[in-house]
């Protein structure tokens, strides 16, 4: 690896991963990675984990080494507020009992760095916390957590890029409570409160509250945030420090047309620190997309951003920005052709700038081959006029054992230097993968990237929750996306024993060969008739290999997923017996580098109906047939007259006793048909049939006297 401002660097190392199921103990797995570079050792992801171990009525998960803890305790149905995941090196203990999950963790926070061979950077911040999450009702999930973030003052002075201005407290303890209420399948109501405890200023209590409604025709989300500087003071991240409302809506009057819009108004510096700048933003956007006749699609959008900055020893800044965008695309045979026009207007305090761009591109696809290219002409007018060309090309081929891919960017993308930036970096990469047989694989790659924008308080405030930063640590982004090039070569051998894991599939070689990583996250939704919520303890698979188990609110997350198409599915072999696969049991997602893509799945809950046939003492009550309608299922009674139908989906059922199977002289004294309304949240009353045994009719006796 090399770059404009650094000498040539080479990195070598080894990585070892294993997984083993231990009957009666749990699922044991581990990962060991170590690398050497310029006579220095760097550690990658190293951990040992025992998952789902039964002990004392709980199911335990124990992690030693590198671990991750979700930033939120319950599902947060908003995308505009970001809370980072805690990655640390230490220990984590998790216990699940019924509807409650307990978690404790202790360690030193780490950040991911490295362009192709990723490794962990330990920060000088120690993190510790404990949490409890419980479903207190079928529609209500509540979580509470206590955390501690500890750093020495000397470490903060030596690492200013990890601790932004205003976060001067070396020891911060926070208490947070989060709740999610889902009264219907379409409505979700979220509330959160967090209180920091630290010396000095910056002890603003943070709140976040809002609701989300989703249906096929109309959906909306709205929330209000008031988050201080110490809302979530994780080193290397900029979470919180904003106050204001946000709302968005989408309207689908038909399958071919969609309208959308959003608006927000934020300010920072809730602590009124005069040494820091006070920032204000007012943003609004709207647009529509439509599918027209003749394989033609069109979209149009407008975005407005008003921004002001004052105080903190800097000159006051005010800007009024507007972006208009129009796109037309049409499919012609195997070609997808698109044209795009865009105008950006930036009215600053000291100057007026305008950008206009026109773009055209085409993508050609066949079964094993695709190629595409885009050219964009950009023109910027202001204090000086600038014109530039920007090119982007993609190609991919998958021919048996050989896979090759390439993504190329050339030129200066002027739009990413504005408040409408969508990418923090640009990337060009070309690689090849070859299956050598007997589970041997060879991969080689050339790669170059560079930063598109500068990480500063203004950009972080405007872009923190948008696509440009996409929830990444700005510090990690700077470390891993500076102007660099690299050459990469890897030779791998895969082997297994016992039941084994699926071998690498040929069609996945391209994706696994590209070390550009993203993330897949989602939720397994339990689709009940009268309610909906997340399903805990459900195993989800990625490409039929990697697995994750959902948390107490049904969420799951796959880290370090190579870019490209992947299949996310329910692991049917490990699906709990009280669930059936839902209408969405698997889905295909396309992972982008350093981005999180969502994939939600569904399961249908199963329940049971029990009953009893009662009769007088000594009556033979076994073997009586009970039929279930609708459907052709039936069961027979046990010796005590009890019966049960298992694995039933929710619905309305009729249970019919077959009177031909009653014991001899048996007579039914209750209705032959009983009705049951089966719902997950409402226990079904035990059904009861009553029978009697008639006395045997005595045959008439005729006396005959025989006289002799």
C-alpha angles and dihedrals in degrees: 000000000000141000148176095282107026139064124250111288128194126195129194132170150123136263128197128185131179139175127192133173113218112197112235092005108063144249111317120197140159145181127203123186129168130168137184125212128172091344091308127114121228123186123216127195108329123173147132118215135186109192131195098002112171115228134146093353094306135098109232133202117193123191126186120183123011114014140160132224121196115245092225127053097207133023112289109206095205132089099192096071118066128197114179125232116249111241114187145153114238134062135322127188123191129182128186124197118171108304095349130086124191124196133185126178138174128179152102116288118246136194128207118244137163129083102235106355102048120208137175124257114205114221124207091249123104118205129196132170150151130207143178126202121188137175099222093179137006090266102032129075120180130184134182128190139181118200138178127204114192128185133155119244090237091055090051091053092048094047107041092155089065097049116046123213113284094034097095099138112110095196120041127171121189134192116200135179122191131183136184121196120190108182090170136014091257102043125070124179119194131189132175137175127185129183121195122207115202142133117271125002131337098075098131114152109238125217135181124183135163149120139239131205122191130185135146093261105032136017135171141176128195134172144159121221131193108175126165129211092267095048092114108353099189113159114255095018134094106211122159125359094128140099131192149075131293132189137173135177140187127198125194108186087171140357090263100050134055131176123193140175143168139185137186140175119198140172130180139204095070088170091062092230105179092203091064128068118253112227129195129185136182114191133178133168138174141168150145140230128200139182110221133191120281095042089290123143129184137188135182132184143174127201129190127192125179114187135181133180128188139160130020093101095295131112116265114264129197128176136175113201133184133181127192121189133182126181132183123186134176134183115224112179106302092345128094110196124189138178126194135191123191137177125191122189120191116186105190129181092255104026148016120230132182130190126194126182137179121198135187130179146161135205122199120196136188129166097274101014140056134170132177142172140187132192123193128189113205129191124188123190126188132094084351133012118242129183125188144166123227123195131194126181136177133187135171135174130181112187112165109286094001126078126174132177141176139184118184133185123183129176139025116304101209095187092065089062092065136071087269092066115148100179129046092198141017123230138199120184139165126184147158133211127196131187107218096188134258091056095305117137132184124199132180131178145176117206140179132177142164142183119270097192141024121252105233135140092266096052092044092051093049101036105028095104098031135087096272097069096018094195096303124139105261087215093055089045092055092047094049103035107046119130098291142142127203143184116213133191129176134176116191137184122196124200137162143179136200114022088340133191127276113280119239111281121229094232090056094054095093093051095046092045093060108076092199099121134205136166137253118206134165148127137263105226121207103219105209123169096242101025145016134209144140122295116229125213096021117142117229123191131209114213089339092292121067115056136197129186118225120247127234092285094045097257126141135180136195115201127201097022113170115242117264138058119334135175117232113192145158112266097238094189090059098037110130114251092244093064137067123199110270130220090282105049095148138012139183119234133182112225119211123203114275091356134114118230122194125229118177123191133190137222129186117226120236125210139167144238121220131188147161137231107209128191143154122303114284094021116139102241101169126100097030110146120232116189126204124217135231095040132028100267121131139170137190130233125255124235092278092048096254122139137177137192110210133197096028123162117225116279146099115295139184119213115203124193113218101228092196088071096056116119119266111294089007118150127190113235097179129057114289090224123057125181128220129190104206116202129161095230096043120064113228114238113242110263119228135197121190125208135180131203114231118220111256111260111245116232115236115260119222117198117213120189115207110204117197 
